[in-house]
Amino acid sequence: MTKERACRTCHLITHKTFCPKCKTPTLSDDFSGAVIILDPQNSLIARRLNFDVRGKYALRVR
């Protein structure tokens, strides 16, 4: 199983070698915290954190 990595641009957590959301290869395995967004249109947390797509996101990426 591949290691989870977080995109430095949009904070999406993925197992791929590039970000499927913003298509950048700038991924980091040094991240902390995670939030899962299921309904971004009706989520106050998603609005506050500027996450507009369903998925698992890192709260801090280094």
Secondary structure in CASP SS format (residue, H / E / C, confidence):
PFRMAT SS
TARGET T0000
AUTHOR 0000-0000-0000
METHOD secondary structure of the structure
MODEL  1
M C 1.00
T C 1.00
K C 1.00
E C 1.00
R E 1.00
A E 1.00
C E 1.00
R C 1.00
T C 1.00
C C 1.00
H C 1.00
L E 1.00
I E 1.00
T E 1.00
H C 1.00
K C 1.00
T C 1.00
F C 1.00
C C 1.00
P C 1.00
K C 1.00
C C 1.00
K C 1.00
T C 1.00
P C 1.00
T C 1.00
L E 1.00
S E 1.00
D C 1.00
D C 1.00
F E 1.00
S E 1.00
G E 1.00
A E 1.00
V E 1.00
I E 1.00
I E 1.00
L C 1.00
D C 1.00
P C 1.00
Q C 1.00
N C 1.00
S C 1.00
L H 1.00
I H 1.00
A H 1.00
R H 1.00
R H 1.00
L H 1.00
N C 1.00
F C 1.00
D C 1.00
V C 1.00
R C 1.00
G E 1.00
K E 1.00
Y E 1.00
A E 1.00
L E 1.00
R E 1.00
V E 1.00
R C 1.00
END
